Amino acid sequence: MVQAAGSRVEGDGGTKKKACPTRGTRYSYAVKKEILKFAEENTVEAAATKYGVTETSIYEWRRAGKRRGTDTGDLPAGSTGSTAPPEEEDAKEVRDRQVLAMWRQHPGYGPSQIRNMLKRGGFRVSVGTVRHVMEQNGYLPPTLKRKEHVGRYEAARPRELYHLDFYHFHIHKQKQCVLFIEDDFSRYIAGWAMVVTENADAVIETFEFVVQRYGRPEGVMNDRGSAFHSWKGLSRFEALLEEYEINYFLSQSAAVNGKVEALNASFQKECVEQIEFADLTDAARCIGRWVDHYNHRRTHHGLGGLLVPADRYYGIVEQTMKKIEQGLGADAAEVTNPDTRGLDLFRVVSHGGKPEIWLMGQKILG
């Protein structure tokens, strides 16, 4: 006979009975109240036998009730009804409401992602609790095939390495492609474009826009797609990289370019599968909103679970973590918005004992 580790089977003859319930069993407040009431009217041993719980659990429920100042275990003093203490019930309702609201807003997220999003917003709850609430409301955990990462690496700073890749999908049977340009260090989507087919014009136009907006990256990596690479001679995109003096890396497998592959998977799960696009214009508008959310509000497991790509890309990690630790919540979109940032217009500094005066970033004296 095979049995789970830690379980115990008792009995004689052909009758065998488990001495304790399956590990991890959850008891509702009403069931706990019923068990405690029966134990008070009879004995703890009788209650354990009748309801299939351990005597230790019943004693622990009693001690928990005494610590809260109640008379009958987990029951309020003098209570005979089936309702939980108002403060406890209110806390559970608030918790469930927060979890379900975040899940309904982002149905493609799992329990861990929901927990991280809530914690970043200043609401703390465990992953197990989030999973329990979601499962009670219809969440089905996906079956994942774990793949071992090959050649794990990460850039040391923003714009050290950009990843480029296309993702293919359909809008009412019309094929479309989305080009993503992702920063390796921060996972920030520096640029994107939606086109009908993979082509060098879209790659060059989007890449030049990214360079003009954020500056020249040190290196670029992509696969062997025809829009990037040429098997005969130098492709147009490779010639552009040489002109900018940018290092070019060609990934030999999807695992090497894995960060942008993971981005494509998130885009499919959280955007394409969740939104029914009305037309091409609506699709471009929805994708733009998703990209903005991904950059500034969506927590990323690859960044520790609480940071968003903008935190790293703009160098505001310490500022963000302080807010999260203080329970104030953090919004990278507010910090990086030019309208809310303060500008250092006038500075007086000293270098080697010599004073310097700077005005709007330009040294005017010293």
SEZA-115352 format. One line per field, with one value per residue: x, y, z of N, C-alpha, C, O in turn; residue in one letter. Coordinates in steps of 0.1 Angstrom, whole numbers. Example, Ala and Ser with C-alpha at 12.3 -4.5 7.8 and 13.67 -1.06 7.14 Angstrom:
n.c1: c(132  128)
n.c2: c(-57  -22)
n.c3: c(78  71)
ca.c1: c(123  137)
ca.c2: c(-45  -11)
ca.c3: c(78  71)
c.c1: c(132  129)
c.c2: c(-33  0)
c.c3: c(78  79)
o.c1: c(142  134)
o.c2: c(-33  11)
o.c3: c(85  80)
type: c(A  S)
# end
This chain:
n.c1: c(9  6  13  9  37  41  14  -9  -22  -47  -63  -79  -80  -100  -108  -98  -87  -81  -61  -59  -69  -65  -34  -33  -60  -87  -108  -139  -152  -177  -177  -156  -167  -189  -175  -161  -181  -194  -172  -171  -195  -193  -166  -131  -119  -140  -151  -130  -130  -156  -156  -133  -109  -78  -70  -52  -56  -81  -75  -57  -74  -90  -71  -64  -88  -89  -68  -78  -96  -121  -147  -154  -134  -129  -152  -173  -178  -206  -219  -242  -249  -242  -224  -193  -168  -173  -150  -132  -145  -149  -122  -116  -134  -125  -99  -106  -120  -101  -82  -98  -106  -82  -76  -98  -93  -69  -70  -52  -32  -14  -16  8  17  -5  -4  21  15  -5  10  29  12  7  -9  -7  -5  -5  9  -3  -28  -39  -41  -59  -82  -87  -90  -114  -131  -131  -106  -83  -54  -27  -12  21  50  81  111  145  167  191  224  221  220  225  223  243  235  211  203  225  221  198  169  154  124  97  62  35  1  -35  -61  -94  -90  -71  -37  -12  17  37  64  88  110  132  147  175  185  165  140  124  101  113  105  79  60  33  27  20  35  67  93  122  120  101  115  139  128  114  136  153  137  136  163  166  149  157  185  216  220  244  246  229  206  191  171  174  157  144  140  159  184  207  215  232  257  255  228  202  195  217  236  228  233  261  267  259  277  272  272  265  246  239  214  216  197  163  163  185  178  159  145  130  114  100  86  69  53  40  26  9  -7  -17  -28  -35  -51  -70  -84  -107  -102  -116  -109  -81  -72  -82  -68  -42  -44  -51  -29  -9  -18  -14  14  23  12  27  53  53  36  32  43  74  86  113  126  127  101  87  94  89  96  102  113  139  149  149  163  153  151  158  143  117  116  118  93  76  84  76  49  35  29  38  42  55  49  41  64  82  69  72  59  56  81  108  131  165  176  195  228  254  286  316  347  377  382  376  351  321  295  264  239  208  219  242  275  284  302  335)
n.c2: c(-12  22  53  88  108  114  109  89  57  40  13  -19  -53  -54  -28  4  36  70  89  117  146  153  169  204  210  232  250  264  294  289  261  257  269  252  228  236  243  218  204  218  212  185  165  172  151  136  154  156  130  128  148  144  158  169  168  186  208  217  226  246  264  272  285  306  320  328  345  366  375  362  340  314  298  304  319  348  363  351  347  331  330  326  343  358  376  411  428  409  397  419  425  402  405  429  421  400  415  433  415  401  423  432  409  407  430  424  397  378  374  355  340  348  371  388  391  405  429  440  444  462  483  489  472  444  409  373  349  324  330  347  328  310  326  332  306  299  314  305  302  284  267  268  243  239  236  232  247  244  270  282  294  317  352  388  422  449  475  501  502  489  465  457  439  425  415  399  394  374  376  374  396  394  374  386  388  401  418  424  444  443  462  456  464  448  449  462  452  470  482  498  506  500  485  480  461  448  427  412  434  453  480  488  479  495  522  521  516  538  558  550  554  582  590  578  575  561  526  502  477  453  426  400  375  353  365  377  404  414  402  391  366  368  389  423  432  458  467  458  474  499  496  494  520  535  525  503  474  441  413  380  357  323  305  303  304  320  345  349  367  386  367  358  381  383  361  370  392  379  363  383  403  398  375  383  405  415  427  454  465  474  499  500  479  488  509  496  480  499  509  486  483  506  501  478  487  507  499  472  446  427  395  388  410  408  408  430  453  474  476  503  513  504  512  540  544  546  528  526  547  538  513  522  535  513  497  513  511  529  527  526  543  542  557  582  592  593  610  639  662  661  660  676  701  707  738  757  755  754  743  726  718  704  725  747  769  763  774  764  766  755  730  737  748  779  794  791)
n.c3: c(0  -9  6  14  24  58  64  84  91  108  125  126  114  85  85  80  89  82  104  104  85  49  41  42  41  41  64  66  83  94  97  115  137  143  149  172  189  193  205  229  241  243  241  233  220  211  192  174  164  153  133  118  122  136  171  179  161  170  196  190  176  197  214  197  196  223  224  209  226  229  240  232  216  182  182  187  219  236  212  190  164  129  117  110  130  127  119  110  89  73  66  51  30  18  10  -8  -27  -37  -49  -68  -84  -95  -109  -127  -142  -154  -169  -179  -161  -136  -103  -89  -103  -99  -71  -70  -84  -67  -44  -52  -55  -29  -14  6  3  4  -20  -19  -8  -27  -48  -38  -35  -62  -74  -61  -75  -101  -113  -133  -130  -153  -174  -175  -195  -185  -195  -197  -192  -215  -216  -199  -195  -188  -196  -184  -181  -191  -226  -234  -248  -274  -282  -311  -327  -345  -341  -350  -358  -362  -374  -377  -397  -412  -417  -395  -383  -355  -346  -321  -301  -276  -246  -231  -204  -189  -198  -211  -235  -261  -286  -311  -338  -360  -388  -421  -432  -425  -430  -442  -443  -422  -400  -401  -400  -375  -357  -361  -351  -324  -317  -321  -301  -276  -277  -290  -290  -276  -287  -308  -311  -330  -347  -376  -394  -425  -427  -411  -415  -441  -463  -483  -488  -473  -453  -455  -429  -414  -426  -417  -390  -390  -399  -377  -359  -343  -324  -337  -331  -339  -332  -326  -319  -306  -278  -271  -278  -259  -242  -257  -269  -247  -242  -265  -259  -236  -247  -264  -246  -228  -243  -271  -268  -251  -260  -284  -314  -331  -357  -377  -369  -343  -332  -333  -315  -291  -287  -283  -258  -243  -244  -231  -206  -200  -199  -178  -156  -153  -133  -134  -135  -141  -131  -104  -94  -83  -96  -125  -161  -167  -143  -142  -167  -166  -144  -117  -96  -68  -57  -63  -48  -22  -18  -21  1  21  19  3  -23  -58  -89  -119  -142  -134  -122  -144  -161  -180  -172  -145  -134  -118  -129  -130  -130  -123  -111  -87  -84  -72  -83  -76  -59  -74  -83  -102  -124  -135  -160  -169  -177  -190  -188  -176  -163  -150)
ca.c1: c(0  14  7  17  46  35  1  -9  -34  -49  -74  -76  -88  -102  -113  -87  -92  -70  -61  -59  -74  -54  -27  -37  -75  -92  -121  -146  -155  -189  -174  -148  -177  -196  -166  -157  -193  -195  -162  -174  -206  -189  -151  -123  -116  -153  -152  -120  -134  -168  -154  -121  -99  -69  -72  -43  -62  -92  -69  -51  -85  -94  -61  -65  -99  -86  -59  -86  -105  -134  -149  -155  -125  -130  -165  -174  -184  -220  -225  -248  -252  -233  -216  -179  -167  -173  -137  -126  -153  -146  -109  -116  -141  -116  -89  -111  -124  -88  -77  -107  -106  -70  -77  -107  -86  -58  -73  -41  -22  -15  -16  21  16  -16  2  31  8  -12  20  34  2  5  -17  1  -13  4  5  -13  -42  -44  -44  -71  -94  -89  -96  -128  -138  -130  -93  -77  -39  -23  -2  33  61  93  122  157  173  205  231  215  228  217  231  247  230  202  208  237  217  184  164  143  117  83  52  25  -13  -46  -73  -105  -84  -61  -25  -5  30  41  78  91  124  132  160  178  187  153  129  116  98  117  98  71  53  24  28  13  45  81  101  133  115  95  126  148  120  112  148  158  128  141  176  164  142  164  199  221  224  257  245  215  205  179  172  178  146  148  139  171  196  208  225  242  261  251  214  200  195  231  244  225  240  275  267  257  288  265  276  254  247  229  211  216  185  153  167  195  170  147  138  120  105  91  77  59  44  32  18  -2  -15  -24  -34  -41  -61  -79  -91  -112  -100  -126  -103  -67  -70  -85  -57  -30  -47  -51  -15  -2  -21  -7  28  24  10  38  65  52  27  31  55  81  93  127  132  125  87  80  98  85  107  106  121  153  153  151  172  145  148  159  131  105  116  115  79  69  86  68  35  29  26  47  37  66  44  40  78  89  62  80  51  57  95  115  142  176  179  207  236  268  293  330  356  391  383  372  336  315  281  257  225  201  228  254  284  285  313  343)
ca.c2: c(0  34  64  100  110  122  104  78  49  32  4  -33  -61  -48  -14  13  50  80  96  131  149  156  181  216  212  245  249  277  299  282  247  258  272  240  219  241  242  204  201  224  205  171  165  175  138  133  163  152  117  130  157  140  168  166  174  198  219  222  233  258  273  277  294  318  327  334  357  377  379  356  329  300  296  314  325  360  360  351  346  319  331  320  353  360  390  421  432  398  395  431  423  392  411  439  413  393  425  437  404  399  435  432  398  411  440  417  382  370  373  344  345  355  384  395  395  416  441  445  448  475  494  492  462  432  396  362  343  313  336  351  317  305  334  331  293  299  322  299  301  271  268  263  232  245  227  240  246  248  282  280  306  329  364  400  434  456  489  504  505  481  455  457  427  428  403  401  385  373  373  377  404  390  366  394  386  413  415  435  444  448  465  455  466  436  451  466  447  481  482  511  509  489  489  470  461  436  417  415  441  461  494  489  478  507  533  520  516  551  565  547  561  596  593  574  575  550  515  497  464  448  412  395  362  353  369  384  418  419  395  387  355  372  403  430  437  472  470  457  485  510  494  498  535  540  519  495  460  433  399  371  346  310  298  312  306  330  357  345  378  391  356  358  393  378  352  378  399  370  359  394  413  392  365  389  416  413  440  458  467  477  511  496  470  497  517  487  475  510  510  475  486  516  494  468  495  515  495  457  441  417  384  389  421  406  406  442  464  474  480  518  516  501  519  554  545  550  516  529  555  529  503  529  537  500  493  522  509  540  524  532  545  547  566  595  597  595  620  652  673  660  660  688  703  714  749  765  748  759  731  729  707  707  737  758  769  763  777  758  771  746  720  743  755  793  801  782)
ca.c3: c(0  -10  13  13  35  69  68  93  89  119  124  127  105  72  86  82  89  84  117  102  71  39  45  34  41  46  71  67  96  99  101  127  148  146  156  185  197  196  214  242  247  246  244  221  214  204  181  164  158  145  121  111  124  147  184  179  154  178  207  184  173  210  218  188  201  236  222  204  237  227  250  226  204  172  182  196  232  236  199  186  150  120  111  116  136  116  115  103  77  64  60  40  18  12  4  -20  -37  -43  -57  -80  -92  -103  -119  -138  -150  -162  -168  -184  -151  -127  -89  -85  -109  -92  -58  -72  -88  -55  -34  -58  -53  -15  -7  8  4  0  -32  -16  -6  -40  -56  -32  -39  -77  -76  -57  -85  -114  -119  -135  -132  -166  -174  -181  -198  -181  -204  -190  -199  -220  -218  -193  -194  -187  -198  -172  -181  -202  -240  -238  -259  -277  -289  -321  -332  -350  -336  -360  -354  -372  -371  -386  -408  -418  -410  -391  -376  -346  -343  -308  -298  -262  -239  -224  -190  -182  -205  -215  -250  -265  -298  -317  -350  -366  -402  -427  -434  -421  -440  -437  -441  -409  -390  -401  -395  -360  -350  -361  -342  -311  -316  -319  -288  -264  -279  -297  -282  -279  -294  -312  -313  -336  -353  -390  -402  -438  -425  -404  -420  -455  -465  -494  -486  -461  -454  -453  -415  -410  -431  -408  -377  -393  -400  -363  -352  -332  -325  -342  -327  -345  -323  -333  -315  -299  -264  -270  -279  -251  -235  -266  -271  -236  -245  -274  -252  -227  -255  -269  -235  -221  -252  -283  -264  -242  -266  -298  -321  -341  -369  -376  -360  -329  -328  -330  -302  -279  -285  -277  -244  -236  -244  -221  -193  -198  -195  -166  -145  -151  -127  -142  -126  -143  -124  -90  -91  -79  -105  -139  -169  -166  -131  -145  -178  -162  -132  -105  -88  -54  -53  -63  -37  -9  -18  -19  14  30  16  -4  -37  -68  -102  -127  -152  -127  -120  -156  -169  -180  -166  -130  -130  -116  -137  -123  -140  -119  -102  -84  -79  -70  -88  -73  -52  -83  -85  -115  -125  -147  -163  -178  -182  -197  -179  -181  -156  -143)
c.c1: c(9  6  16  26  39  21  2  -22  -35  -61  -70  -85  -88  -106  -101  -92  -80  -72  -62  -63  -62  -47  -31  -52  -78  -106  -127  -149  -167  -186  -165  -158  -184  -188  -163  -169  -196  -185  -165  -185  -203  -174  -144  -121  -128  -154  -142  -124  -146  -165  -141  -110  -90  -73  -64  -49  -73  -86  -63  -62  -90  -84  -61  -77  -97  -77  -66  -96  -119  -135  -149  -147  -125  -143  -165  -181  -199  -227  -230  -251  -241  -224  -203  -179  -166  -160  -130  -132  -150  -132  -109  -123  -132  -105  -94  -115  -112  -83  -85  -107  -94  -70  -86  -101  -76  -61  -62  -31  -25  -14  -3  21  6  -10  12  25  1  -1  27  25  -1  -3  -10  -8  -3  -1  -5  -27  -48  -49  -57  -84  -97  -95  -110  -137  -136  -117  -88  -62  -35  -13  10  43  74  104  134  164  188  212  225  224  219  227  233  241  219  209  221  234  202  181  153  137  103  74  40  11  -23  -56  -84  -99  -74  -48  -18  8  33  56  80  106  125  146  163  179  174  140  119  114  101  110  90  64  45  24  22  23  58  88  111  129  110  106  135  140  118  125  154  150  133  154  175  157  150  180  204  225  238  257  230  216  191  182  176  167  151  148  152  184  196  219  235  245  256  236  213  201  209  239  241  232  255  277  267  269  282  269  263  256  235  226  210  204  176  157  176  188  157  139  127  110  95  81  66  49  34  22  6  -12  -23  -31  -42  -53  -72  -88  -95  -111  -111  -121  -88  -64  -72  -74  -45  -32  -46  -36  -7  -5  -14  8  31  23  22  51  64  44  28  44  61  89  108  134  130  111  80  83  91  96  111  114  136  158  156  159  165  142  148  146  118  105  113  100  72  71  78  53  28  24  35  41  48  61  44  55  84  81  69  72  52  71  100  128  153  181  192  214  249  275  308  338  370  393  380  357  332  300  275  243  219  210  240  262  287  297  321  351)
c.c2: c(12  45  76  102  119  117  92  70  40  23  -10  -41  -54  -34  -6  27  59  88  111  134  152  169  192  218  225  244  263  281  292  268  247  260  260  230  223  240  227  199  207  216  190  171  168  162  134  141  159  139  120  138  154  151  163  174  187  210  225  231  246  268  279  288  307  326  335  346  369  381  374  344  315  299  307  322  338  356  361  349  332  318  325  330  354  374  400  425  422  396  407  430  413  398  421  431  407  404  430  427  402  411  435  421  401  421  434  402  373  368  360  349  353  369  393  400  406  429  448  451  461  486  497  483  449  420  385  356  332  319  340  339  311  313  333  317  292  306  317  298  287  272  262  252  237  234  235  236  251  259  278  293  318  340  376  412  441  470  491  507  498  471  456  444  431  415  407  390  386  369  377  386  401  384  374  393  400  409  427  433  450  451  466  457  454  438  454  459  458  480  496  515  497  494  477  471  448  425  421  422  450  475  497  489  490  520  533  522  530  560  563  554  576  599  590  574  562  539  510  485  461  433  408  381  363  357  377  399  423  414  391  376  358  387  409  435  452  475  468  468  497  508  498  513  541  535  511  481  451  419  391  359  333  302  307  314  317  344  356  356  384  380  355  370  390  370  360  386  391  367  371  404  406  383  371  400  412  426  442  459  470  489  508  488  478  505  508  482  487  511  498  478  496  510  485  476  501  510  480  452  429  408  385  400  420  406  419  454  463  479  494  521  514  510  534  555  550  538  519  537  547  520  510  531  524  496  501  520  520  538  531  532  551  558  580  601  601  605  633  663  672  660  674  689  711  725  755  757  755  747  735  716  711  720  749  757  769  766  772  763  762  736  725  751  769  800  790  772)
c.c3: c(0  -2  13  25  45  73  77  92  101  117  126  118  92  73  89  80  90  97  115  87  62  43  36  33  47  52  71  81  102  104  113  139  152  153  170  195  202  207  228  249  250  250  231  213  205  191  170  157  148  132  113  111  135  160  185  173  163  190  202  181  186  215  210  192  214  234  216  214  236  237  244  214  195  172  191  209  232  223  196  171  142  113  118  122  125  110  106  89  67  58  49  28  11  4  -9  -31  -44  -53  -70  -89  -101  -113  -130  -147  -159  -161  -172  -173  -142  -113  -84  -91  -103  -79  -60  -75  -76  -45  -39  -55  -38  -7  -6  10  -1  -13  -30  -14  -19  -49  -51  -36  -54  -80  -72  -67  -99  -121  -121  -138  -145  -164  -182  -183  -195  -190  -196  -198  -203  -222  -212  -192  -192  -189  -185  -170  -192  -215  -243  -249  -261  -284  -299  -325  -336  -343  -346  -354  -364  -366  -381  -399  -416  -411  -407  -384  -367  -344  -329  -307  -283  -256  -230  -209  -183  -187  -210  -231  -255  -278  -303  -329  -355  -381  -408  -429  -428  -432  -434  -435  -427  -398  -389  -396  -380  -353  -350  -352  -327  -308  -313  -306  -276  -265  -286  -287  -285  -288  -297  -315  -320  -342  -368  -399  -414  -436  -418  -411  -434  -456  -476  -492  -473  -463  -451  -438  -409  -414  -422  -395  -379  -393  -386  -354  -340  -335  -329  -338  -333  -337  -331  -330  -308  -285  -262  -270  -271  -245  -244  -269  -259  -237  -254  -268  -243  -235  -260  -258  -229  -230  -263  -279  -256  -248  -281  -305  -331  -355  -367  -367  -346  -324  -324  -317  -290  -277  -279  -262  -237  -234  -232  -207  -190  -193  -182  -154  -143  -145  -135  -133  -129  -137  -109  -85  -88  -88  -118  -147  -168  -154  -134  -157  -175  -149  -119  -96  -73  -49  -53  -51  -24  -8  -15  -5  24  29  10  -18  -47  -82  -111  -137  -146  -126  -133  -165  -168  -173  -151  -125  -128  -124  -129  -132  -136  -109  -100  -78  -78  -74  -85  -66  -61  -85  -99  -115  -137  -148  -173  -185  -189  -188  -184  -174  -149  -152)
o.c1: c(18  -6  28  23  33  16  12  -33  -26  -69  -58  -96  -78  -107  -94  -100  -71  -83  -66  -61  -50  -54  -32  -57  -73  -114  -120  -148  -167  -191  -168  -156  -187  -193  -163  -168  -199  -188  -162  -185  -209  -171  -149  -121  -127  -158  -146  -122  -147  -170  -139  -103  -93  -78  -68  -47  -74  -91  -64  -60  -93  -88  -60  -76  -101  -78  -62  -104  -129  -125  -144  -152  -123  -146  -158  -189  -204  -239  -224  -255  -231  -216  -202  -187  -160  -158  -123  -126  -148  -130  -102  -119  -132  -102  -88  -113  -112  -79  -80  -108  -95  -65  -83  -104  -73  -54  -63  -21  -36  -13  -5  25  9  -12  12  29  2  -3  30  29  -9  -5  -6  -18  5  -12  -14  -37  -59  -59  -66  -94  -109  -104  -118  -149  -137  -116  -89  -59  -39  -5  9  45  77  107  134  166  195  206  224  236  207  238  225  241  219  220  228  242  195  189  145  144  97  78  36  11  -19  -60  -83  -102  -69  -48  -17  8  31  61  75  114  120  155  154  174  172  130  107  124  93  108  93  63  49  20  19  19  61  89  110  134  113  105  137  146  120  125  159  155  134  156  181  160  151  187  196  232  243  266  221  226  181  193  180  167  161  155  155  194  185  230  245  237  252  233  223  206  213  248  250  237  261  287  274  270  287  268  252  267  224  235  203  200  180  153  176  192  147  127  116  98  83  69  55  37  22  10  -5  -24  -35  -39  -54  -64  -82  -99  -87  -120  -114  -127  -83  -54  -64  -70  -39  -23  -40  -32  2  4  -10  13  41  30  26  58  74  45  24  55  54  96  116  146  131  108  68  76  87  106  123  123  144  169  166  161  171  132  139  141  110  94  107  95  62  62  75  45  15  16  40  35  51  69  46  57  92  86  72  78  49  73  97  135  149  189  199  209  255  271  312  335  375  403  380  352  339  293  280  236  223  209  248  257  291  301  316  359)
o.c2: c(13  46  75  97  129  121  85  77  33  25  -13  -36  -50  -27  -8  30  57  91  118  126  153  179  191  227  229  237  273  273  288  264  239  255  258  224  215  237  225  192  200  215  184  175  166  162  129  136  160  138  114  135  160  152  154  185  197  221  238  242  257  280  291  298  318  338  346  356  380  391  380  340  306  300  319  329  338  347  372  351  322  308  319  327  352  382  397  427  425  395  405  433  415  395  421  435  408  401  433  431  402  410  438  422  398  421  439  395  361  360  356  361  363  379  405  412  416  440  460  461  470  498  505  484  443  420  388  358  330  312  338  340  306  307  332  316  285  304  325  295  279  278  250  251  239  225  244  225  262  257  272  302  329  339  376  412  439  476  483  513  501  468  456  439  439  405  417  379  396  361  382  385  406  388  369  397  409  398  439  423  461  443  475  451  450  430  449  460  455  478  505  527  485  506  466  482  439  413  433  416  454  482  507  496  495  527  543  528  535  570  572  559  581  610  598  572  552  541  513  482  466  428  414  376  374  353  385  406  435  422  388  377  351  396  402  441  458  486  476  473  506  518  503  519  551  539  512  476  454  413  395  351  333  293  318  325  324  353  361  355  386  383  353  369  393  371  357  388  396  367  369  412  408  383  365  404  406  435  433  454  469  489  512  489  476  506  512  481  484  514  500  475  494  513  484  471  502  515  475  455  422  412  382  401  430  403  420  464  452  485  497  530  522  516  540  567  558  538  515  534  549  518  504  529  524  491  496  526  521  545  542  522  563  566  590  612  610  609  638  672  683  659  683  679  722  723  759  753  761  742  746  705  721  727  761  747  775  762  774  765  761  734  716  759  771  811  781  764)
o.c3: c(8  -4  11  36  43  83  77  92  105  107  126  114  87  62  99  71  98  101  125  78  67  46  24  27  58  46  75  90  114  114  122  150  164  163  179  206  213  216  238  261  259  261  220  201  194  181  158  145  137  121  103  102  142  159  191  178  163  193  209  183  187  219  215  192  216  241  218  212  241  242  250  202  198  163  201  209  227  222  200  166  147  104  130  119  114  98  97  79  55  46  39  16  -2  -7  -20  -43  -56  -64  -81  -101  -113  -124  -142  -159  -170  -154  -170  -175  -141  -111  -77  -84  -101  -75  -52  -71  -74  -40  -31  -54  -35  5  -16  18  -10  -17  -38  -19  -21  -55  -59  -40  -58  -88  -78  -67  -109  -132  -112  -148  -148  -154  -194  -175  -203  -193  -191  -210  -195  -228  -219  -188  -194  -184  -176  -160  -201  -215  -253  -257  -251  -292  -295  -327  -331  -341  -350  -345  -375  -354  -392  -410  -426  -399  -416  -378  -371  -339  -326  -312  -277  -262  -222  -201  -172  -180  -212  -238  -253  -281  -300  -331  -353  -386  -400  -426  -426  -443  -423  -426  -421  -388  -378  -388  -373  -342  -340  -346  -319  -297  -305  -300  -266  -255  -287  -278  -296  -296  -291  -320  -315  -342  -372  -410  -413  -443  -419  -412  -440  -450  -476  -494  -464  -473  -447  -434  -401  -407  -419  -390  -369  -388  -383  -343  -329  -346  -324  -340  -333  -334  -342  -337  -303  -279  -251  -263  -274  -243  -240  -273  -262  -233  -252  -271  -242  -231  -261  -260  -225  -225  -264  -285  -253  -243  -288  -303  -339  -365  -356  -359  -337  -312  -314  -309  -280  -265  -271  -255  -225  -224  -225  -198  -179  -185  -174  -143  -132  -150  -142  -124  -119  -137  -102  -74  -89  -88  -123  -142  -169  -155  -130  -156  -181  -145  -112  -89  -66  -39  -44  -45  -15  3  -7  2  35  36  10  -24  -43  -86  -110  -141  -154  -128  -133  -176  -157  -167  -144  -113  -136  -125  -123  -141  -145  -99  -109  -67  -83  -70  -91  -68  -56  -89  -108  -105  -148  -138  -185  -197  -193  -180  -196  -178  -142  -147)
type: c(M  V  Q  A  A  G  S  R  V  E  G  D  G  G  T  K  K  K  A  C  P  T  R  G  T  R  Y  S  Y  A  V  K  K  E  I  L  K  F  A  E  E  N  T  V  E  A  A  A  T  K  Y  G  V  T  E  T  S  I  Y  E  W  R  R  A  G  K  R  R  G  T  D  T  G  D  L  P  A  G  S  T  G  S  T  A  P  P  E  E  E  D  A  K  E  V  R  D  R  Q  V  L  A  M  W  R  Q  H  P  G  Y  G  P  S  Q  I  R  N  M  L  K  R  G  G  F  R  V  S  V  G  T  V  R  H  V  M  E  Q  N  G  Y  L  P  P  T  L  K  R  K  E  H  V  G  R  Y  E  A  A  R  P  R  E  L  Y  H  L  D  F  Y  H  F  H  I  H  K  Q  K  Q  C  V  L  F  I  E  D  D  F  S  R  Y  I  A  G  W  A  M  V  V  T  E  N  A  D  A  V  I  E  T  F  E  F  V  V  Q  R  Y  G  R  P  E  G  V  M  N  D  R  G  S  A  F  H  S  W  K  G  L  S  R  F  E  A  L  L  E  E  Y  E  I  N  Y  F  L  S  Q  S  A  A  V  N  G  K  V  E  A  L  N  A  S  F  Q  K  E  C  V  E  Q  I  E  F  A  D  L  T  D  A  A  R  C  I  G  R  W  V  D  H  Y  N  H  R  R  T  H  H  G  L  G  G  L  L  V  P  A  D  R  Y  Y  G  I  V  E  Q  T  M  K  K  I  E  Q  G  L  G  A  D  A  A  E  V  T  N  P  D  T  R  G  L  D  L  F  R  V  V  S  H  G  G  K  P  E  I  W  L  M  G  Q  K  I  L  G)
# end
